[in-house]
Amino acid sequence: MPAKKYVTWAAMAFVAFYVIREPGGAAQSVNQAAIGIASVADSLATFVTELA
């Protein structure tokens, strides 16, 4: 399992580096992810509503 720990730390380091070097790009990425999650939630709500 040490490889999993190293990959996790590397991913965290990459995210920290990206946020420090490109804060605008990081904010836009988080915004796009939030929009995607909201879209999925809206679609799921529509699906459940249409079942009734």
Backbone as a chain_set.jsonl record, in Angstrom:
{"seq": "MPAKKYVTWAAMAFVAFYVIREPGGAAQSVNQAAIGIASVADSLATFVTELA", "coords": {"N": [[0.786, -1.205, 0.0], [2.138, 1.222, 0.13], [2.544, 2.566, -2.293], [0.087, 3.686, -2.943], [-0.115, 5.621, -0.971], [1.99, 7.312, -1.708], [1.119, 8.202, -4.209], [-1.159, 9.592, -3.446], [-0.029, 11.663, -1.884], [1.517, 12.884, -3.877], [-0.494, 13.785, -5.609], [-1.792, 15.616, -3.929], [0.284, 17.446, -3.583], [0.559, 18.365, -6.202], [-1.93, 19.638, -6.569], [-1.739, 21.669, -4.627], [0.474, 23.075, -5.662], [-0.608, 23.904, -8.122], [-2.703, 25.573, -7.259], [-1.238, 27.585, -6.016], [0.406, 28.564, -8.1], [-1.383, 29.128, -10.222], [-3.89, 30.634, -9.373], [-6.266, 31.729, -10.404], [-6.943, 29.971, -12.489], [-7.277, 27.651, -10.985], [-9.468, 28.367, -9.423], [-11.375, 28.642, -11.426], [-11.508, 26.014, -12.341], [-12.589, 24.715, -10.086], [-15.025, 26.033, -10.022], [-16.176, 25.157, -12.454], [-16.375, 22.435, -11.895], [-18.237, 22.521, -9.814], [-20.447, 23.51, -11.202], [-20.898, 21.355, -12.904], [-21.56, 19.327, -11.052], [-23.898, 20.439, -10.001], [-25.483, 20.373, -12.276], [-25.754, 17.617, -12.708], [-27.129, 16.955, -10.375], [-29.487, 18.392, -10.786], [-30.48, 17.126, -13.08], [-30.899, 14.547, -12.047], [-32.853, 15.128, -10.129], [-34.938, 15.934, -11.82], [-35.4, 13.531, -13.168], [-36.294, 11.865, -11.047], [-38.586, 13.275, -10.327], [-40.138, 12.985, -12.636], [-40.738, 10.31, -12.54], [-42.872, 9.98, -10.853]], "CA": [[0.0, 0.0, 0.0], [2.904, 2.473, 0.126], [2.396, 3.27, -3.56], [-1.135, 4.475, -2.853], [0.199, 6.778, -0.144], [2.832, 8.207, -2.5], [0.282, 8.804, -5.243], [-2.01, 10.567, -2.759], [0.804, 12.816, -1.554], [1.877, 13.558, -5.124], [-1.684, 14.494, -6.079], [-1.985, 16.773, -3.049], [1.337, 18.409, -3.895], [0.223, 18.961, -7.496], [-3.048, 20.562, -6.354], [-1.204, 22.833, -3.915], [1.301, 23.81, -6.622], [-1.509, 24.514, -9.11], [-3.413, 26.671, -6.605], [-0.282, 28.659, -5.759], [0.907, 29.129, -9.358], [-2.493, 29.562, -11.078], [-5.096, 30.687, -8.534], [-7.439, 31.977, -11.245], [-7.265, 28.711, -13.156], [-7.773, 26.716, -9.974], [-10.828, 28.794, -9.067], [-12.246, 28.324, -12.557], [-11.687, 24.561, -12.338], [-13.532, 24.388, -9.015], [-16.327, 26.545, -10.457], [-16.687, 24.253, -13.48], [-16.759, 21.193, -11.218], [-19.479, 22.795, -9.09], [-21.506, 23.598, -12.209], [-21.154, 19.986, -13.341], [-22.268, 18.619, -9.986], [-25.249, 21.003, -9.946], [-26.199, 19.885, -13.447], [-26.092, 16.225, -12.442], [-28.173, 16.946, -9.35], [-30.722, 18.863, -11.422], [-30.966, 16.057, -13.95], [-31.395, 13.48, -11.18], [-34.12, 15.596, -9.561], [-35.927, 15.88, -12.899], [-35.696, 12.118, -13.387], [-37.113, 11.367, -9.948], [-39.891, 13.951, -10.428], [-40.879, 12.412, -13.759], [-41.162, 8.951, -12.195], [-44.154, 10.013, -10.125]], "C": [[0.834, 1.278, 0.0], [2.75, 3.256, -1.178], [1.159, 4.16, -3.539], [-0.882, 5.743, -2.042], [1.032, 7.787, -0.932], [2.027, 8.915, -3.587], [-0.612, 9.867, -4.627], [-1.219, 11.829, -2.422], [1.204, 13.585, -2.806], [0.701, 14.349, -5.676], [-1.937, 15.736, -5.229], [-0.949, 17.853, -3.327], [1.048, 19.112, -5.217], [-0.9, 19.978, -7.34], [-2.554, 21.826, -5.655], [-0.363, 23.699, -4.857], [0.434, 24.558, -7.619], [-2.233, 25.711, -8.506], [-2.478, 27.853, -6.378], [0.14, 29.343, -7.058], [-0.192, 29.719, -10.231], [-3.788, 29.663, -10.267], [-6.368, 30.945, -9.345], [-7.888, 30.714, -11.949], [-7.82, 27.687, -12.19], [-9.203, 27.073, -9.582], [-11.805, 28.456, -10.186], [-12.507, 26.818, -12.627], [-12.693, 24.135, -11.274], [-14.934, 24.85, -9.402], [-16.953, 25.614, -11.494], [-17.129, 22.925, -12.866], [-18.08, 21.377, -10.471], [-20.663, 22.886, -10.05], [-21.879, 22.201, -12.694], [-21.939, 19.191, -12.312], [-23.708, 19.125, -9.879], [-26.091, 20.505, -11.108], [-26.637, 18.429, -13.252], [-27.217, 16.143, -11.416], [-29.513, 17.389, -9.93], [-31.322, 17.782, -12.317], [-31.549, 14.902, -13.142], [-32.735, 13.871, -10.554], [-35.237, 15.552, -10.599], [-36.353, 14.438, -13.148], [-36.629, 11.579, -12.302], [-38.511, 11.995, -9.989], [-40.739, 13.325, -11.525], [-41.336, 10.972, -13.487], [-42.547, 8.936, -11.563], [-45.324, 10.249, -11.034]], "O": [[0.254, 2.357, -0.124], [2.819, 4.485, -1.168], [1.187, 5.273, -4.066], [-1.378, 6.815, -2.389], [0.8, 8.992, -0.831], [2.24, 10.099, -3.848], [-0.805, 10.931, -5.216], [-1.696, 12.94, -2.652], [1.228, 14.816, -2.793], [0.88, 15.467, -6.159], [-2.264, 16.795, -5.765], [-1.268, 19.041, -3.308], [1.267, 20.317, -5.341], [-0.834, 21.065, -7.914], [-2.914, 22.934, -6.052], [-0.481, 24.925, -4.844], [0.705, 25.718, -7.931], [-2.366, 26.748, -9.155], [-2.888, 29.003, -6.534], [0.222, 30.57, -7.112], [0.041, 30.715, -10.916], [-4.694, 28.852, -10.461], [-7.433, 30.43, -9.004], [-9.082, 30.418, -12.0], [-8.733, 26.936, -12.532], [-10.05, 26.192, -9.427], [-12.932, 28.033, -9.926], [-13.621, 26.4, -12.943], [-13.552, 23.292, -11.531], [-15.916, 24.152, -9.147], [-18.145, 25.317, -11.414], [-18.142, 22.356, -13.274], [-18.939, 20.495, -10.492], [-21.752, 22.399, -9.748], [-23.06, 21.903, -12.873], [-22.872, 18.465, -12.656], [-24.632, 18.335, -9.688], [-27.282, 20.242, -10.945], [-27.761, 18.062, -13.594], [-28.148, 15.353, -11.57], [-30.554, 16.821, -9.6], [-32.532, 17.556, -12.305], [-32.579, 14.341, -13.514], [-33.644, 13.047, -10.459], [-36.363, 15.171, -10.281], [-37.54, 14.161, -13.32], [-37.627, 10.922, -12.598], [-39.504, 11.321, -9.716], [-41.946, 13.156, -11.349], [-42.244, 10.481, -14.158], [-43.302, 7.977, -11.727], [-46.464, 10.302, -10.572]]}, "num_chains": 1, "name": "protein.A"}
